[in-house]
Amino acid sequence: MDNLVSMEDQARTVISKIRPYLQRDGGDIEFVMLQDGVVYVQLFGACQGCGLVDVTIKDGVEQIMLEEVPGVVEVRVV
């Protein structure tokens, strides 16, 4: 259980580092949960309905998450 909490804390830290960049463009991101190595996030503001949201998640958020949080395998938007 401690390992899961540690992964969740690390994932939350990564999200908090990414947030200012999305907020600068009128969007926002929030950590929802971590389950089986998958980080679930919710997007707000300009991110909702943005044509580049998949690129932002897969090429941005997910890549950073995979590099910084051992055990994370994917980031999904809920």
C-alpha positions in Angstrom: 0.0 0.0 0.0 2.8 2.4 0.8 4.1 2.0 -2.8 0.7 2.9 -4.2 0.5 6.0 -2.0 4.0 6.9 -3.1 3.1 6.6 -6.8 0.0 8.7 -6.2 2.0 11.4 -4.4 4.5 11.4 -7.3 1.7 11.6 -9.9 0.1 14.5 -8.0 3.4 16.3 -8.0 3.9 15.9 -11.7 0.3 17.2 -12.3 1.1 20.2 -10.1 4.2 20.9 -12.2 2.3 20.7 -15.5 -0.8 22.8 -14.4 0.8 26.3 -14.8 1.5 25.6 -18.5 -2.1 24.6 -19.2 -3.4 27.4 -17.1 -1.4 29.9 -19.1 -3.4 28.8 -22.2 -6.7 29.0 -20.4 -7.0 25.3 -19.5 -6.4 23.2 -16.4 -5.8 19.6 -15.3 -6.7 17.8 -12.1 -5.5 14.4 -10.7 -8.5 12.1 -10.3 -7.0 8.7 -9.3 -4.3 6.2 -9.9 -5.3 2.6 -10.6 -3.2 -0.3 -11.9 -0.5 2.1 -13.2 -3.0 4.3 -15.0 -3.2 7.9 -14.0 -6.7 9.4 -14.5 -7.0 13.1 -15.0 -9.8 15.6 -15.7 -9.4 18.6 -18.0 -11.1 21.9 -17.6 -11.4 25.3 -19.3 -9.8 25.7 -22.8 -8.6 22.0 -22.7 -12.2 20.8 -23.0 -13.0 20.4 -26.6 -9.5 21.4 -27.8 -8.4 19.6 -30.9 -4.9 19.1 -29.5 -6.0 17.6 -26.2 -4.8 14.1 -27.3 -1.4 15.4 -28.2 -1.2 17.3 -24.9 -2.0 14.2 -22.9 0.0 11.6 -24.8 3.0 13.6 -26.0 3.1 15.9 -23.0 1.5 14.8 -19.7 1.9 11.1 -20.3 5.6 11.3 -21.4 6.5 13.4 -18.3 4.5 11.0 -16.1 6.3 7.9 -17.5 9.7 9.5 -17.0 9.1 10.7 -13.5 6.8 8.1 -11.9 8.1 4.5 -12.0 5.2 2.1 -12.4 2.9 4.5 -14.4 2.0 3.0 -17.7 -0.6 5.4 -19.1 -2.5 8.7 -18.6 -6.2 8.8 -19.4 -8.7 11.6 -19.4 -12.0 11.0 -17.6 
